[in-house]
Amino acid sequence: MAVPRNALKKWEKVRAFALGLPGAVEEFPWGESVAKVNKKVFVFLGVEDGSYPLGVTVKLKDETAHAHALACPGAEPAGYGLGKAGWVSIPLEQQDAPAAEVLCDWVEESYRVIAPKRLIAELDGS
């Protein structure tokens, strides 16, 4: 199954942004891409091979961002009980899916929730 081109471009931008954050690494538990910092996942990137709809899952503590993310077409609290902790799954193949810039903002927020203070200071240029 082919992945829509604009969804894949968004996914690639979000992945590159996530992996460009201080201390971020990509790993492939469960056969899907995740970005980790300090051995903890801060964004689930899923798979890009078309075997599953393209999307990202982020942890949003900010109530406004969390509500905005959940208002996106097809978005829902993450499975496996992660939704209770603020994780939101956002599909990228929907007609009105968020722009890459918005997704990157959410990835950065998720990173800030998970990353140690020294890496957040590095991100902020302190």
DSSP file with accessible surface (Angstrom, degrees, kcal/mol):
  #  RESIDUE AA STRUCTURE BP1 BP2  ACC     N-H-->O    O-->H-N    N-H-->O    O-->H-N    TCO  KAPPA ALPHA  PHI   PSI    X-CA   Y-CA   Z-CA
    1    1 A M              0   0  163      0, 0.0     2,-0.2     0, 0.0    51,-0.1   0.000 360.0 360.0 360.0 128.9    0.0    0.0    0.0
    2    2 A A        -     0   0   93     49,-0.1    48,-0.1     1,-0.1    47,-0.1  -0.510 360.0-131.5 -78.7 140.7    1.5    3.3   -1.0
    3    3 A V        -     0   0   28     -2,-0.2     5,-0.1    45,-0.2    -1,-0.1  -0.779  33.9-103.3 -88.8 131.5    1.9    6.1    1.5
    4    4 A P     >  -     0   0   50      0, 0.0     4,-2.3     0, 0.0     3,-0.2  -0.302  29.0-128.3 -55.7 135.1    0.6    9.5    0.4
    5    5 A R  H  > S+     0   0  193      1,-0.2     4,-2.5     2,-0.2     5,-0.2   0.876 105.3  49.1 -56.4 -45.6    3.5   11.7   -0.7
    6    6 A N  H  > S+     0   0  100      1,-0.2     4,-2.1     2,-0.2    -1,-0.2   0.886 111.1  51.1 -68.4 -32.1    2.6   14.7    1.5
    7    7 A A  H  > S+     0   0    0     -3,-0.2     4,-2.6     2,-0.2    -1,-0.2   0.927 110.9  48.7 -66.8 -41.9    2.1   12.5    4.6
    8    8 A L  H  X S+     0   0   44     -4,-2.3     4,-2.9     2,-0.2    -2,-0.2   0.914 109.5  52.0 -65.5 -39.3    5.5   10.9    4.0
    9    9 A K  H  X S+     0   0  110     -4,-2.5     4,-2.1     2,-0.2    -1,-0.2   0.919 111.3  47.3 -63.1 -42.5    7.2   14.3    3.5
   10   10 A K  H  X S+     0   0   33     -4,-2.1     4,-2.7     2,-0.2     5,-0.2   0.937 112.2  50.3 -60.9 -47.1    5.7   15.5    6.9
   11   11 A W  H  X S+     0   0    5     -4,-2.6     4,-2.8     1,-0.2    -2,-0.2   0.914 109.8  50.2 -58.4 -45.1    6.8   12.3    8.5
   12   12 A E  H  X S+     0   0   92     -4,-2.9     4,-2.5     1,-0.2    -1,-0.2   0.899 111.4  48.5 -62.9 -39.9   10.4   12.7    7.2
   13   13 A K  H  X S+     0   0  114     -4,-2.1     4,-2.5     2,-0.2    -2,-0.2   0.923 113.2  47.2 -64.7 -44.5   10.5   16.3    8.5
   14   14 A V  H  X S+     0   0    0     -4,-2.7     4,-2.8     2,-0.2    -2,-0.2   0.928 112.9  48.9 -64.2 -43.7    9.2   15.3   11.9
   15   15 A R  H  X S+     0   0   80     -4,-2.8     4,-2.6    -5,-0.2     5,-0.2   0.944 112.7  47.5 -61.3 -47.5   11.7   12.4   12.1
   16   16 A A  H  X S+     0   0   61     -4,-2.5     4,-1.0    -5,-0.2    -1,-0.2   0.916 113.2  48.8 -61.4 -42.5   14.6   14.6   11.1
   17   17 A F  H >< S+     0   0   66     -4,-2.5     3,-0.7     2,-0.2     4,-0.5   0.949 112.1  48.3 -61.4 -48.8   13.6   17.3   13.6
   18   18 A A  H >< S+     0   0    0     -4,-2.8     3,-1.3     1,-0.3    -2,-0.2   0.919 112.1  48.2 -59.7 -44.0   13.2   14.7   16.4
   19   19 A L  H 3< S+     0   0   47     -4,-2.6    -1,-0.3     1,-0.3    -2,-0.2   0.670 104.7  61.9 -75.2 -12.7   16.6   13.1   15.7
   20   20 A G  T << S+     0   0   64     -4,-1.0    -1,-0.3    -3,-0.7    -2,-0.2   0.544  80.8 104.2 -86.7  -6.4   18.2   16.6   15.6
   21   21 A L  S X  S-     0   0   10     -3,-1.3     3,-2.2    -4,-0.5    98,-0.0  -0.440  91.7 -80.2 -75.0 150.2   17.3   17.3   19.2
   22   22 A P  T 3  S-     0   0   19      0, 0.0    -1,-0.1     0, 0.0   101,-0.1  -0.231 112.6  -0.1 -55.1 127.0   20.2   17.0   21.8
   23   23 A G  T 3  S+     0   0   48      1,-0.2    15,-0.5    -3,-0.1     2,-0.2   0.479  93.2 149.2  77.3   3.4   20.9   13.4   22.8
   24   24 A A    <   +     0   0   16     -3,-2.2     2,-0.3    13,-0.1    -1,-0.2  -0.469  19.8 178.6 -76.1 140.6   18.2   11.9   20.5
   25   25 A V  E     -A   36   0A  72     11,-2.2    11,-3.1    -2,-0.2     2,-0.4  -0.970  24.1-126.8-136.3 153.2   18.6    8.5   19.0
   26   26 A E  E     +A   35   0A  47     -2,-0.3     2,-0.3     9,-0.2     9,-0.2  -0.856  30.5 171.6-102.4 135.3   16.5    6.3   16.8
   27   27 A E  E     -A   34   0A  80      7,-2.1     7,-2.3    -2,-0.4    -2,-0.0  -0.880  28.1-138.5-133.8 168.3   15.6    2.8   17.8
   28   28 A F    >   +     0   0  127     -2,-0.3     3,-1.3     5,-0.2     5,-0.2  -0.389  30.6 164.0-130.1  58.0   13.3    0.1   16.4
   29   29 A P  G >  S+     0   0   32      0, 0.0     3,-2.1     0, 0.0    -2,-0.1  -0.448  76.7  11.9 -70.3 149.9   11.5   -1.7   19.2
   30   30 A W  G 3  S-     0   0  191      1,-0.3     3,-0.1    -2,-0.1    -2,-0.0   0.715 130.6 -72.3  57.9  17.4    8.4   -3.7   18.1
   31   31 A G  G <  S+     0   0   58     -3,-1.3     2,-0.3     1,-0.2    -1,-0.3   0.599 110.0 104.9  77.1   9.1    9.6   -3.1   14.5
   32   32 A E  S <  S-     0   0   64     -3,-2.1     2,-0.3    15,-0.1    -1,-0.2  -0.894  74.8-103.1-123.3 157.0    8.7    0.6   14.5
   33   33 A S  E     + B   0  46A   5     13,-2.9    12,-2.9    -2,-0.3    13,-1.0  -0.559  40.1 172.1 -78.3 134.4   10.7    3.7   14.6
   34   34 A V  E     -AB  27  44A   0     -7,-2.3    -7,-2.1    -2,-0.3     2,-0.5  -0.971  26.6-136.3-134.8 152.3   10.9    5.6   17.9
   35   35 A A  E     -AB  26  43A   0      8,-2.6     7,-2.9    -2,-0.3     8,-1.4  -0.949  28.4-171.4-107.3 131.4   13.1    8.6   19.0
   36   36 A K  E     -AB  25  41A  36    -11,-3.1   -11,-2.2    -2,-0.5     2,-0.4  -0.887  17.2-167.7-121.9 153.2   14.5    8.3   22.5
   37   37 A V  E >  S- B   0  40A   0      3,-2.6     3,-2.0    -2,-0.3   -13,-0.1  -0.993  83.4  -1.5-135.6 132.7   16.4   10.6   24.8
   38   38 A N  T 3  S-     0   0   87    -15,-0.5    -1,-0.1    -2,-0.4     3,-0.1   0.884 132.1 -59.0  55.9  37.2   18.1    9.2   27.9
   39   39 A K  T 3  S+     0   0  182      1,-0.2     2,-0.4    -3,-0.0    -1,-0.3   0.594 116.6 112.1  68.8  13.0   16.8    5.7   26.9
   40   40 A K  E <  S-B   37   0A 124     -3,-2.0    -3,-2.6    74,-0.0    -1,-0.2  -0.960  71.0-116.6-119.5 137.5   13.2    7.0   27.1
   41   41 A V  E     +B   36   0A  24     -2,-0.4    -5,-0.3    -5,-0.2     3,-0.1  -0.447  32.6 169.9 -68.8 132.8   10.8    7.3   24.1
   42   42 A F  E    S+     0   0A   0     -7,-2.9    17,-0.6     1,-0.4     2,-0.3   0.512  71.4  20.7-118.2 -12.4    9.7   10.8   23.4
   43   43 A V  E     -BC  35  58A   0     -8,-1.4    -8,-2.6    15,-0.1     2,-0.6  -0.934  61.9-148.4-154.9 131.3    8.0   10.2   20.0
   44   44 A F  E     -BC  34  57A  30     13,-2.3    13,-2.2    -2,-0.3   -10,-0.2  -0.887  15.8-179.4 -92.6 124.9    6.7    7.1   18.4
   45   45 A L  E     -     0   0A   0    -12,-2.9    10,-0.5    -2,-0.6   -11,-0.2   0.506  20.2-157.5-104.4  -9.4    7.1    7.4   14.6
   46   46 A G  E     -B   33   0A  16    -13,-1.0   -13,-2.9     8,-0.1     2,-0.3  -0.339  39.4 -41.9  70.9-146.5    5.6    4.1   13.5
   47   47 A V        -     0   0   34    -15,-0.2     3,-0.2     6,-0.2     8,-0.2  -0.897  33.6-158.6-122.9 151.4    6.5    2.6   10.2
   48   48 A E  S    S+     0   0   97     -2,-0.3   -45,-0.2     1,-0.1     6,-0.1   0.328  72.1  91.8-109.1   6.4    7.0    4.2    6.8
   49   49 A D  S    S-     0   0  109      1,-0.1    -1,-0.1   -47,-0.1   -46,-0.0   0.435  98.9-111.3 -87.0   2.8    6.5    1.1    4.6
   50   50 A G  S    S+     0   0    4      2,-0.4    -1,-0.1    -3,-0.2    -2,-0.1   0.448  88.8 115.0  85.6  -0.1    2.8    1.6    4.1
   51   51 A S  S    S+     0   0   87      1,-0.2    -3,-0.1     2,-0.1   -49,-0.1   0.665  86.7  20.9 -76.3 -14.5    1.9   -1.5    6.2
   52   52 A Y  S    S-     0   0  163     -5,-0.1    -2,-0.4   -51,-0.1    -1,-0.2  -0.987 104.0 -84.3-149.5 143.5    0.2    0.7    8.7
   53   53 A P        -     0   0   72      0, 0.0    -6,-0.2     0, 0.0     2,-0.1  -0.239  53.0-108.5 -54.4 136.5   -1.2    4.2    8.4
   54   54 A L        +     0   0    1     -8,-0.1    38,-2.9    -6,-0.1    39,-0.7  -0.424  60.1 129.1 -69.2 135.5    1.5    6.8    8.9
   55   55 A G  E     - D   0  91A  16    -10,-0.5     2,-0.3    36,-0.3    34,-0.0  -0.978  44.4-122.9-170.1 175.4    1.4    8.8   12.1
   56   56 A V  E     - D   0  90A   2     34,-2.2    34,-3.4    -2,-0.3     2,-0.4  -0.961  11.2-152.1-132.1 152.6    3.2   10.1   15.2
   57   57 A T  E     +CD  44  89A  21    -13,-2.2   -13,-2.3    -2,-0.3     2,-0.3  -0.995  22.0 173.8-127.9 124.5    2.5    9.7   18.9
   58   58 A V  E     -CD  43  88A   1     30,-2.1    30,-2.9    -2,-0.4     2,-0.6  -0.900  33.1-119.9-129.6 157.7    3.7   12.3   21.3
   59   59 A K  E     - D   0  87A  37    -17,-0.6     2,-0.6    -2,-0.3    28,-0.2  -0.880  31.2-174.0-100.0 118.0    3.3   13.1   25.0
   60   60 A L        +     0   0    2     26,-2.3    50,-0.1    -2,-0.6    46,-0.0  -0.936  19.1 168.7-119.7 112.1    1.7   16.5   25.6
   61   61 A K        +     0   0  126     -2,-0.6     2,-0.3    48,-0.1    -1,-0.1   0.759  56.9  94.2 -87.6 -29.6    1.4   17.8   29.1
   62   62 A D  S  > S-     0   0   82      1,-0.2     4,-2.8     2,-0.0     5,-0.2  -0.515  72.3-145.3 -66.8 122.3    0.3   21.3   28.0
   63   63 A E  H  > S+     0   0  169     -2,-0.3     4,-2.6     1,-0.2     5,-0.2   0.872  96.0  50.3 -61.1 -38.5   -3.5   21.2   28.1
   64   64 A T  H  > S+     0   0  110      2,-0.2     4,-2.5     1,-0.2    -1,-0.2   0.945 114.0  43.6 -66.1 -47.7   -3.9   23.5   25.1
   65   65 A A  H  > S+     0   0   12      2,-0.2     4,-2.9     1,-0.2     5,-0.2   0.911 113.8  52.2 -63.2 -41.1   -1.5   21.5   22.9
   66   66 A H  H  X S+     0   0   48     -4,-2.8     4,-2.4     2,-0.2    -2,-0.2   0.943 112.0  45.0 -61.2 -46.1   -3.1   18.3   24.1
   67   67 A A  H  X S+     0   0   60     -4,-2.6     4,-1.3    -5,-0.2    -1,-0.2   0.906 113.1  51.0 -65.2 -40.6   -6.6   19.5   23.2
   68   68 A H  H  < S+     0   0   98     -4,-2.5     4,-0.5    -5,-0.2     3,-0.4   0.931 110.9  48.4 -62.0 -45.5   -5.4   20.8   19.9
   69   69 A A  H >< S+     0   0    0     -4,-2.9     3,-1.4     1,-0.2    -2,-0.2   0.925 110.4  50.4 -62.0 -44.5   -3.8   17.5   19.0
   70   70 A L  H 3< S+     0   0   60     -4,-2.4    -1,-0.2     1,-0.3    -2,-0.2   0.746 103.4  61.4 -67.3 -21.4   -6.9   15.5   20.0
   71   71 A A  T 3< S+     0   0   80     -4,-1.3    -1,-0.3    -3,-0.4    -2,-0.2   0.591  81.6 106.7 -80.6  -8.8   -9.0   17.8   17.8
   72   72 A C  S X  S-     0   0   14     -3,-1.4     3,-2.0    -4,-0.5    25,-0.1  -0.387  90.4 -85.6 -69.2 148.4   -7.0   16.7   14.7
   73   73 A P  T 3  S+     0   0   46      0, 0.0    21,-0.2     0, 0.0    -1,-0.1  -0.311 112.2   0.6 -57.3 123.6   -8.9   14.4   12.3
   74   74 A G  T 3  S+     0   0   48      1,-0.2    -3,-0.1    16,-0.1    -2,-0.1   0.364  95.1 141.5  82.3  -6.0   -8.4   10.8   13.4
   75   75 A A    <   +     0   0   17     -3,-2.0    -1,-0.2    -6,-0.2    15,-0.2  -0.362  21.3 164.9 -70.2 150.3   -6.3   11.7   16.5
   76   76 A E  E     -E   89   0A 119     13,-1.9    13,-3.1    -3,-0.1     3,-0.1  -0.986  45.6 -77.6-157.7 159.5   -6.9    9.7   19.6
   77   77 A P  E     -E   88   0A  74      0, 0.0    11,-0.3     0, 0.0     6,-0.2  -0.378  65.1 -98.0 -58.4 140.2   -5.4    9.0   23.0
   78   78 A A      > -     0   0    9      9,-2.1     5,-1.8   -20,-0.2     3,-0.2  -0.263  40.8-114.0 -62.4 151.8   -2.6    6.5   22.5
   79   79 A G  T > 5S+     0   0   42      3,-0.2     3,-1.9     1,-0.2     4,-0.1   0.017  88.7  53.5 -75.2-175.9   -3.3    2.8   23.1
   80   80 A Y  T 3 5S-     0   0  237      1,-0.3    -1,-0.2     2,-0.1    -2,-0.1   0.782 130.6 -65.1  58.2  28.1   -1.9    0.5   25.8
   81   81 A G  T > 5S+     0   0   47     -3,-0.2     3,-0.7    -4,-0.1     4,-0.4   0.451 109.9 118.1  79.9  -1.9   -2.9    2.9   28.5
   82   82 A L  G X > +     0   0   58     -3,-1.9     5,-1.8     1,-0.2     3,-1.4   0.811  62.7  69.0 -68.5 -27.8   -0.5    5.6   27.3
   83   83 A G  G > <S+     0   0   16     -5,-1.8     3,-1.8     1,-0.3    -1,-0.2   0.851  90.8  60.9 -59.3 -33.3   -3.3    8.0   26.6
   84   84 A K  G < 5S+     0   0  199     -3,-0.7    -1,-0.3     1,-0.3    -2,-0.2   0.759 102.8  52.4 -65.0 -23.6   -4.0    8.3   30.3
   85   85 A A  G < 5S-     0   0   40     -3,-1.4    -1,-0.3    -4,-0.4    -2,-0.2   0.271 131.4 -90.6 -96.3   9.9   -0.4    9.7   30.7
   86   86 A G  T < 5S+     0   0   11     -3,-1.8   -26,-2.3     1,-0.3     2,-0.3   0.485  76.5 145.7  99.9   2.6   -1.0   12.4   28.0
   87   87 A W  E   < -D   59   0A  16     -5,-1.8    -9,-2.1   -28,-0.2     2,-0.4  -0.584  26.3-168.8 -78.4 135.0    0.2   10.5   24.9
   88   88 A V  E     -DE  58  77A   0    -30,-2.9   -30,-2.1    -2,-0.3     2,-0.5  -0.988  14.0-145.7-127.0 132.7   -1.7   11.3   21.7
   89   89 A S  E     -DE  57  76A  29    -13,-3.1   -13,-1.9    -2,-0.4   -32,-0.2  -0.872  16.9-169.9 -98.2 126.3   -1.6    9.5   18.3
   90   90 A I  E     -D   56   0A   2    -34,-3.4   -34,-2.2    -2,-0.5     2,-0.2  -0.963  13.5-142.1-120.8 114.9   -2.0   11.8   15.3
   91   91 A P  E     -D   55   0A  26      0, 0.0   -36,-0.3     0, 0.0   -16,-0.1  -0.491   5.9-161.0 -74.0 146.7   -2.4   10.2   11.8
   92   92 A L  S    S+     0   0    1    -38,-2.9     5,-0.2    -2,-0.2   -37,-0.2   0.535  79.5  69.1-102.9 -10.9   -0.7   12.0    9.0
   93   93 A E  S    S+     0   0   60    -39,-0.7    -1,-0.1   -86,-0.1   -86,-0.1   0.533  72.9 109.8 -89.7  -4.1   -2.7   10.7    6.0
   94   94 A Q  S >  S-     0   0   88    -21,-0.2     3,-1.6     1,-0.1   -20,-0.0  -0.379  79.6-116.6 -69.4 151.3   -5.9   12.5    6.9
   95   95 A Q  T 3  S+     0   0  176      1,-0.3    -1,-0.1    -2,-0.1    -3,-0.0   0.893 113.9  34.8 -53.0 -47.3   -6.9   15.4    4.6
   96   96 A D  T 3  S+     0   0  122      3,-0.0    -1,-0.3     2,-0.0     3,-0.1  -0.078  83.4 152.4-105.2  34.7   -6.6   18.0    7.3
   97   97 A A    <   -     0   0   12     -3,-1.6    -5,-0.1    -5,-0.2   -23,-0.1  -0.272  55.4 -88.7 -61.3 149.8   -3.6   16.5    9.2
   98   98 A P        -     0   0   13      0, 0.0    -1,-0.1     0, 0.0    -4,-0.0  -0.222  46.6 -99.3 -60.6 153.6   -1.5   19.1   11.0
   99   99 A A     >  -     0   0   46      1,-0.1     4,-2.3    -3,-0.1     3,-0.4  -0.287  32.9-109.2 -67.4 156.5    1.4   20.9    9.2
  100  100 A A  H  > S+     0   0    6      1,-0.2     4,-2.7     2,-0.2     5,-0.2   0.865 118.7  58.1 -56.1 -37.2    4.9   19.6    9.8
  101  101 A E  H  > S+     0   0  122      2,-0.2     4,-1.9     1,-0.2    -1,-0.2   0.902 107.4  46.1 -62.7 -41.5    5.7   22.7   11.8
  102  102 A V  H  > S+     0   0   43     -3,-0.4     4,-2.1     2,-0.2    -1,-0.2   0.935 112.4  50.8 -66.1 -44.2    2.9   22.0   14.3
  103  103 A L  H  X S+     0   0    1     -4,-2.3     4,-2.5     1,-0.2    -2,-0.2   0.908 108.9  51.6 -60.4 -40.5    3.9   18.4   14.6
  104  104 A C  H  X S+     0   0   17     -4,-2.7     4,-2.7     1,-0.2    -1,-0.2   0.888 106.4  54.1 -65.1 -37.5    7.5   19.5   15.3
  105  105 A D  H  X S+     0   0  102     -4,-1.9     4,-2.2     2,-0.2    -1,-0.2   0.916 110.6  46.7 -59.9 -42.6    6.3   21.8   18.0
  106  106 A W  H  X S+     0   0   13     -4,-2.1     4,-2.6     2,-0.2    -2,-0.2   0.887 110.1  52.5 -68.7 -36.7    4.5   18.9   19.6
  107  107 A V  H  X S+     0   0    0     -4,-2.5     4,-2.7     2,-0.2    -2,-0.2   0.928 109.7  49.8 -63.0 -42.0    7.6   16.6   19.3
  108  108 A E  H  X S+     0   0   50     -4,-2.7     4,-2.6     2,-0.2    -2,-0.2   0.917 110.3  49.7 -64.3 -40.2    9.6   19.3   21.0
  109  109 A E  H  X S+     0   0   39     -4,-2.2     4,-1.6     2,-0.2    -1,-0.2   0.938 111.5  48.7 -62.9 -44.0    7.1   19.5   23.8
  110  110 A S  H  X S+     0   0    0     -4,-2.6     4,-1.6     1,-0.2    -2,-0.2   0.923 110.8  51.6 -60.8 -42.9    7.2   15.8   24.2
  111  111 A Y  H  X S+     0   0    0     -4,-2.7     4,-3.6     1,-0.2     3,-0.3   0.930 107.3  52.6 -58.0 -46.1   11.0   15.9   24.2
  112  112 A R  H  < S+     0   0   76     -4,-2.6    -1,-0.2     1,-0.2    -2,-0.2   0.818 107.4  52.2 -63.9 -29.9   10.9   18.5   27.0
  113  113 A V  H  < S+     0   0   51     -4,-1.6    -1,-0.2   -54,-0.2    -2,-0.2   0.867 122.0  30.6 -70.6 -34.5    8.7   16.3   29.1
  114  114 A I  H  < S+     0   0   30     -4,-1.6    -2,-0.2    -3,-0.3    -3,-0.2   0.830  99.5  90.2 -96.1 -37.2   11.0   13.3   28.8
  115  115 A A  S  < S-     0   0   10     -4,-3.6   -92,-0.0    -5,-0.2   -77,-0.0  -0.240  80.1-105.4 -70.2 150.5   14.6   14.8   28.5
  116  116 A P    >>  -     0   0   31      0, 0.0     4,-1.8     0, 0.0     3,-0.9  -0.351  34.7-108.3 -69.0 155.9   16.9   15.6   31.4
  117  117 A K  H 3> S+     0   0  187      1,-0.2     4,-2.7     2,-0.2     5,-0.2   0.832 116.0  59.9 -55.6 -36.9   17.3   19.2   32.4
  118  118 A R  H 3> S+     0   0  161      1,-0.2     4,-1.7     2,-0.2    -1,-0.2   0.881 107.5  45.4 -64.3 -34.8   20.9   19.4   31.1
  119  119 A L  H <> S+     0   0   10     -3,-0.9     4,-2.4     2,-0.2    -1,-0.2   0.858 111.0  52.5 -76.7 -32.1   19.7   18.5   27.5
  120  120 A I  H  X S+     0   0   31     -4,-1.8     4,-2.3     2,-0.2    -2,-0.2   0.916 108.8  51.0 -66.3 -40.2   16.8   20.9   27.7
  121  121 A A  H  <>S+     0   0   34     -4,-2.7     5,-2.9     1,-0.2     4,-0.4   0.905 109.5  50.6 -61.4 -40.4   19.3   23.6   28.7
  122  122 A E  H ><5S+     0   0  118     -4,-1.7     3,-1.2     1,-0.2    -2,-0.2   0.921 109.6  50.6 -63.7 -42.4   21.4   22.6   25.7
  123  123 A L  H 3<5S+     0   0   50     -4,-2.4    -2,-0.2     1,-0.3    -1,-0.2   0.898 111.1  48.6 -60.8 -40.7   18.3   22.9   23.5
  124  124 A D  T 3<5S-     0   0   86     -4,-2.3    -1,-0.3    -5,-0.1    -2,-0.2   0.469 115.9-116.7 -79.6  -3.7   17.6   26.4   24.9
  125  125 A G  T < 5       0   0   68     -3,-1.2    -3,-0.2    -4,-0.4    -2,-0.1   0.730 360.0 360.0  77.0  21.0   21.2   27.4   24.3
  126  126 A S      <       0   0  124     -5,-2.9    -1,-0.2    -6,-0.2    -2,-0.1  -0.567 360.0 360.0 -84.5 360.0   21.9   27.9   28.0
